[in-house]
C-alpha cells in the first residue's frame, strides 16, 4: 500500500506539470495571435496604400 504522502506528492507534481504545460500553451497561442494580427495589419496597410484614397467614402461621410 502506498504511503499517503507519496500519493499527495505525486498529485502535486502532476498538477505542477499540467499548470506549466497550460502556461506554455497559452504563451504559444498568444505569440501566434500576435503574429497573425501583425500580418493582417501589414496586409491592410499595403491594401490602403495601393487603393485610390481620393474618392469619397461609400457612406458619403467625409
C-alpha positions in Angstrom: 0.0 0.0 0.0 1.5 3.4 -1.0 2.2 6.0 1.6 -0.4 8.8 1.6 2.4 11.4 1.5 3.8 9.8 -1.7 0.3 9.9 -3.3 -0.2 13.6 -2.4 3.3 14.5 -3.6 2.6 12.7 -6.9 -0.7 14.6 -7.3 1.0 17.9 -6.5 3.8 17.2 -9.1 1.1 16.2 -11.7 -0.7 19.5 -11.1 2.5 21.5 -11.4 3.3 19.8 -14.7 -0.2 20.5 -16.0 0.0 24.1 -15.0 3.4 24.5 -16.7 2.0 22.8 -19.9 -1.1 25.1 -19.8 1.1 28.2 -19.4 3.3 27.2 -22.3 0.2 26.5 -24.4 -1.2 30.0 -23.6 2.1 31.6 -24.5 2.3 29.8 -27.8 -1.2 30.8 -28.7 -0.5 34.4 -27.7 2.6 34.5 -29.9 0.7 33.1 -32.8 -2.2 35.5 -32.3 0.2 38.5 -32.2 2.0 37.3 -35.3 -1.4 36.9 -37.1 -2.5 40.4 -36.0 0.7 41.9 -37.3 0.3 40.2 -40.6 -3.3 41.3 -41.0 -2.4 44.8 -40.1 0.5 44.9 -42.6 -1.8 43.5 -45.3 -4.4 46.2 -44.6 -1.8 48.9 -44.8 -0.5 47.6 -48.1 -4.0 47.4 -49.4 -4.7 51.0 -48.3 -1.5 52.2 -49.9 -2.4 50.5 -53.2 -6.0 51.8 -53.4 -7.1 55.3 -54.6 -8.0 57.1 -51.3 -9.1 60.3 -53.0 -12.7 59.2 -53.7 -15.3 59.9 -51.0 -16.4 57.1 -48.7 -19.2 54.9 -49.9 -21.3 56.1 -46.9 -20.9 59.7 -48.0 -19.0 60.6 -44.8 -16.1 62.9 -45.2 
